[in-house]
């Protein structure tokens, strides 16, 4: 063939076929190395520079909205025989490896390497988070022995994605080969029956009470067996059993001559059943049922949590509960593009699965909450009433983009994410249903959602009035105050219900390369009476008479010696500018902690394939939230910024991707504006920030507010927000 | 409940209900042009193909059981129905930058490609016999295709990749030819071809962008301007299902001999001997021409899928040869069964006996 004969693109297509003579006879390389480069550029006007991720809640880990950095990843694969495959990965991390470290050498005069003092690359080459080193990240050996009873044996690293989000969830992508273990997988009867068995070494970083697996952790493991039956494409069934065993050396065994005894620190077992029935293309029915037991032994981990800010991925003590979801999909039953999805769900308050998926899974059909308001305070801060680094907003006023993904664990993990990633939220305790009609008609798509959620965690005094209010078995981390925390499922008092309604549309305009118009309206009505029984009021009626008189502090006990006064202490009497009264409203009414959120989101946007290589979208979102979250008697558990009041937030998001084969450029720019008008109710004397307070919590001198029980300052001044941020990236596969 | 919320709630629910309930009356009935059925349980290529060992592939996922064409306003809607619900891309991260799968596979599906090769003139010797890169299959001469519809998770990127591959092949051909750089004719020819390519591709191969998923069914729209009108039941259709590979690489490691080349894998998962996580397993040893095709529709009364996909021979440079299905020839009824699956008898290795030696026109 010569060029002069080239008359059609289809002729060139023929050139893409190499003749067999030139094709390698064995089409599998015995050894290969491939690589990926990731480059990230963060910019934002929060000017945070702790790390190359927008958010982390891991103590001592950096986060920020500024900086540039590069990752290199080398993937090595060897196939020494057709029965053995070896795959390994070596990788650098973004972490604090900024370009400004000048090859990892900058810094070094600040902080002690390996400690929390090393942030923003301060420790340069002396700390592994900023030394720009490449680390061995994982290796797996996959054996296909050719026996009937086992298809493959995997030794070493895996993301364990063969199980499910309720038991052993797929490990998050950035840690995808951090987990290691043994995996046996087999099948028979033309894969109508298959099994997966694993022993996973328990991650010491987070897979146990208090985010730890104790002192003796090298023998800790999770075991799981999954049996799957696929007798036909119309029916499938799986049963799964999992057992997590976290052991410690028995400190009371002093006879070393016969070895050392061991004791259990934490146990977690789960039995599950999943099924799918697919009788015809119109109907799909799926169900998943799980039962869990857990036991965190008191003398090896927290026996209870400081009631309003405990941190742990599992509750203390013994628990057992069930969880289930049932999904029905009716697909285009009238052949006109109208389909329905229905889900019923019930996740027990005490359902515990420490190895469940922490993010990047979505077990519920509902959109759930939105990442724009991800943490308690108006600015997405946690503990923002206090001064100090880390108490200001980390993820930023804009929060995360889009709606949350739902995970079945309070071990929900949003660390090391950027603003353009979805937020993961815990659904422990959720029960209810979702109805989702979907209409596709010509160029028009419409999706609706109605979700009603009740809560298994609706209880008083943590569900056990025999315990003190600050003696909870349940960690509530950043708490349910304000907009709540995505990883919190528990509150001392809860009487909550939620309705979510969504109507989302998409219209394809057949112009140019195709213009996609999209929009959404979303409403959330969430009410929580919290304390709903006067028995639990902290003080006896009339304890604080008002009129400048001090409170008598006569505790009201809900059980002998137990009172919510430990949580909701009485205010002192103060005089400000000649006005005398209480520093905050005394907690004397069941309405003092009531929460009522009226949440509205309006979204509109357009996407366009500018060229085959470039795709861009522009999205505008307007949030209007009217939130009543208790008054100054509740004061967001005195730990967080109060969020009672009116919130508006506007987001302009511009996103583009440019793909040229093995390389992809992208950027995501977000411009956030909004305001918060506080409404903390009455019954207290407004204070005004003095110079020390102003400097401490960054409010104007003389601005109104009040100091809470722990000395935190809640401002009564209207707040205006304007945050911009940008994430640009490049990834190259080679 | 807050009165304002009550109002909005009711408004939204009522509006949505009205819209949805009214929809059936708006929709009208599309006109079925043809319907092809394919046996259940034959998602195993030549009988030995094994799915990748990873959680997003389960037996039945790529098992095509029905393929339909409907006349709708402005074009043809093809509908493919699989044995199991189609996996929909979620927002799980697929790289270290936190890129979500749904942002890459924007049309919702991500595990498969469906190629539809259409012989519109039914004239032997007219059309093209080779399938797209990576498919490693040819059409029988009597079913050479004139138009192809390629449903793939990243249609624009695939089209761009195909253009790049073709330009690369063009340049390589130039470099290997006996023309010098100074040959003005050659250079102008290349420039001409480069300019022609997008339009040529647009004319011959369509990558649907209007895609909709309903459980096990995926619908994709092909405009009349591409097919010259609605699809016809007297055309020949070859429907091929393969696994989708969303990642493209610069192939630098391969060029240095450090890795397998993926440059000819146009968004398709390859097949190799053994069991794998990142490709199909069950391939034959030393057979580079084994097609990584999972399920195809074959004509009734002819060879079974397993035999069709087993008839290749790398040493003889003989890829498998596919035959199209002409719905109108299957009987008056638009619905027709095709050759039953042959689940237990993979074709034996050996020289192909089909129409060998057919190349491009």
Interface residues (C-beta under 8 A of the other chain):
Chain A: X1 X2 X3 X4 X6 X8 X9 X10 X11 X12 X13 X14 X15 X16 X17 X18 X19 X20 X21 X23 X24 X25 X26 X27 X28 X29 X31 X32 X33 X34 X35 X36 X38 X40 X71 X73 X77 X82 X83 X85 X94 X142 X144 X151 X152 X161 X162 X170 X172 X173 X174 X185 X190 X191 X230 X232 X233 X278 X281 X282 X284 X329 X331 X332 X334 X335 X336 X337 X338 X339 X360 X361 X362 X402 X405 X417 X418 X420 X421 X422 X437 X438 X439 X440 X441 X442 X443 X445 X446 X448 X450 X499 X501 X503 X508 X510 X513 X514 X521 X523 X525 X527 X596 X598 X600 X609 X611 X612 X613 X615 X626 X657 X659 X660 X661 X662 X663 X666 X729 X731 X732 X733 X734
Chain B: X1 X2 X4 X5 X8 X9 X12 X13 X15 X16 X19 X20 X23 X24 X26 X27 X28 X29 X30 X40 X41 X53 X54 X55 X56 X58 X59 X60 X63 X66 X72 X73 X74 X81 X83 X84 X85 X90 X91 X92 X93 X94 X95 X96 X97 X98 X99 X100 X103 X106 X128 X130 X132 X133 X156 X157 X159 X160 X161 X163 X164 X165 X166 X169 X170 X172 X173 X174 X177 X179 X185 X186 X189 X190 X193 X196 X197 X200 X201 X204 X209 X210 X212 X214 X215 X216 X217 X219 X247 X248 X249 X250 X251 X252 X253 X258 X259 X260 X264 X270 X272 X273 X274 X275 X276 X277 X283 X285 X286 X287 X288 X289 X314 X315 X316 X317 X318 X343 X359 X360 X361
